[in-house]
Amino acid sequence: MNPDDEARDARGDLSAGEAAPSGGRDVWRSRLVAALPGLVLIVIGVLGFLVVYDSVRERDDLWFTDDVVLEWMVAHRSAAATTVLTFITNMFGPVVLPILVAVGCLWWGLATKRWWEPGLLVGAMITSTLVSTVLKALVARPRPDESAMVVAGVERSFSFPSGHTIGAATLVLVGGYLVWRQWKEGRQRRIVFALWVVVSVVVIVVVGGSRLYLGYHFVTDVLAGASLAVAVLGGVVVIDRLHDLRQESQALI
């Protein structure tokens, strides 16, 4: 090899060495950009939960609304409302909801021949259940007095956070996201997004409200459950967007 060839090889090696770190930085930057919306949701959800938890632990701020709202709900019950809200709370309970999610995700996967989205939803529901179960045991907050419950003694687990609320909120938030992401652009995407937001708010309010009305939870239990569901949604968004980024990168190879 002559000196000119050696010089060109040396310059080539130097260029490759300089390009690699730059390429690595670009990869991590693109990953961060992709994950950022989900990370923001995680922070919002965790901070919301911590604010509520601090109120419960210190017995101040939001904690003062617990007994006030519970007493108002108990004083304004009616036979019709009790029947409807009991049905709703049972549909989003630990027996019926897992069955509905399992059947729905199985149908979704078979109908679309895509298992990524149903798998994400099932994973999110399992995660929210585990988070709720662990936090209930750690916080160990008693339920409202049995005299406030529609059916005394029917709920034996701890109260904080509301498992019904985190389950319902995770279902509509994550399920809605996975449907919305199918639309890449245009007016339909905006309409689906608006419907997702409206349906999510309605379901969370109705399910959470049913738990308050029936006397099984406090306001702070419900708020904590909803906050945790936002954090679970954030985790799903991070995983899903990084998965999409990886697939796009592989398609370019």
N, C-alpha and C positions, 0 to 999 in steps of 0.2 A: 504493500500500500504506500503510495507516494505521500509527501507532506500535505498536498492540497486535499487529498481524500481524508486524511486524518483530521485536518482542520474542519472539514465539512461535517464529519461524524461527531466531532466534539461540539460543534455548534448545534447539531441536531439533538444530541443528548441534553445539552443545556436547555434548549427550547422545550423538550419534552418534560424536563424537570420543572421548568417554570409553568408549563401549562397544567400539569397535574394538580398542584395546589389550587390554582384558579378554578379548574373544573370541579374540584372537591368543594370549594366554597360555593360555587353555583348550585351544586346539588343540594347542599344543606340549606341554602337560601330558598330554593324552590320548595323544599320540604316544609320549611318554616312558614312560608306564605300559604301553602296548601293547608297546613294544620292550624293556622292562626284563628279562623272563625270558631273552630271547635275549642281551642284553648281559651278564647274569650268566654264562651258559654260555660266552660268548666269553672273558670274563675268567678263568674257571676253566680253560678249555682252554689259553689262552695261558700262564697262570701255571704250569700243570702241565708244559707243554712247556719253559718256561724253566728250571724246577727240574731237569728231566731233562738238558737241554742243559748246564746249569752243572756237573752231576755228571760228564758226559762230558768237558767242556772242562778241568775242574780235576782229573779223575781221583780223585774222592772220593765218599763217600756211596753212591748207587745204583750207581756205576760198579764198585764192588767185587763186586757180584753177577753181573756179566757173565760172567766166566770160570768162576766157581763153578757157575752154572746150566748153562752150555754144556757143561762137562766132565761134569756129572751126566747131562745129556740124552744125550750121546754114549755114556756108559757103560751106559745102560739102554735101548738100542735093541733092537727085535725086528723080525723080518721082517713080521709082521702089522701092527704099528703103523706101520712105515715105509710100507707100501703104502697104508694108510688116510690117513695124514697127507700123503703125496705127492699123493693124489687131491684132498684138501681144499685144499692150497696151490695146486694147478693150477686149481681151480675159481675161486679168488679172485685169480688172477694177472692180468697185464696183457693177456692174450690172450682168455681165456674170459669174465672178469667184464664187460668193456665190452659184449660181445655179449649176454650175459644181461640186462644193464641196459637196453640199447637195445631188445631184443625185448620185455622186460617192460613198459617205459614206453610203447612203441607200443601194445601190447595194452591197457594201462591207459587210455590216452587214447581209443582207439577204443571200448572197452567202456563207459566212463562219459561219453563226449562232453565230458570236462573235461580240459584240457591244462595247467592251472596246476600241479597236484600232480606229474604226470610231468615237467613242465619244471623244477620246483624240484629234483627228485631228480637229473635229468641234470646240471643246473647245479652241484649240490653235488658230484657225482662228478667232474666236470671240474675244479672248483676244488680238490678234495683231491688230484687227480693233479698239477696244476700246482704246488701248494704243496709236495708231496712231492718233485717233480723239482727244483725250485729249491733247496730246503733241502739235498737230497743233494749238489748241486753246491757249495753254499756251505760246508757243514760238511766235506765230502770225507772222511768217516770210512771207512777200509778195512773190508771184510767180515771175518768170522772166518777163521782160517787154513783153507786148502782141505782140510787133513787132517781137519777137523771136519765138512766137508760130506758129505752122503750122495752127491751127485754133484759131484765136484770140478770147479770152474771153470764151473759152470752159471750162476752169478750173477756178472756182471761190473760192475754199477753199484755206486755207493757204498752204505753200509749205513744211514746215519742220516738220516731216520727210516725205519721199515719201510713200504714202499709197499703191501704186501699188507694190513697191519694197518689203515692209514688208509683203504684202499679198502673193506675188509669192515666196519669200524666206521662209516664214513660211510653205507654202504648200509643197515645195520640201524638206526642211530640216526635218520637222516633219513627213511628209508622207514617206520619204525615211528611216528615223529611224524606223518607225513602221513596215516597210517591212523588213528591215535588221535584226531586233530583232527576226524575225521568225526563222532565221538560227542560231543555237546554237554554231556550231563549223564547222571546215573543210574548204576546198578550196572554196566551194560555198559561204560561209559567207564572205570570203575575196573579192571574185568577186563582190558580191552584194554591199559590202562596197565601193569598187572602183567605181562602177557604180553610187552609191548614191552621192559620192563626185563630180564626173564629171558632172552628170546631174544637181546637185545643182548649181555648179559654172556657167555652161552654161546658165541655166534659169535665175539666178540672174543677170548675166552680160547682157544678151539679154534684159530682161525686164527693168532693170535699165538703160541700154543704150538707149532703146526706149524712155524713159521719157526725157533723155537728148537731144536726137536727135530731138524730136518733140518740144522741147523748153518749156516743162511744169515743169521742175525741174532743180536744180543745182546739181553738183557732191556731195556736202555735204548732200543734202537731201537723195540721194540714199544710200550713205554710212551709214547714220544714220538709215535708214530703214532696211538695211541688218544687222546692229549690233543688233538692237532690235529683229530681227527674231532669231538670235543666242541665245539671252537671253530667248525668248519664248521656243525655243527648249530645253534649259537647264531646264526650269520649267517642261516641259513634261517628260524629262528623269528622273527628281527627282520623280515625281508622279508615273511614270510607274515602276521604279525600287523598290520603296517602296511598291507598290502594289504587285509586284512579290514576294518580300521578305515576305510580310504578308501571301500570298497564300502558300508559301513554309513552313512557320512556322505552319500554320493550317493543312497542309498535314501531318506533323509529330506528331500531337496530336492524 
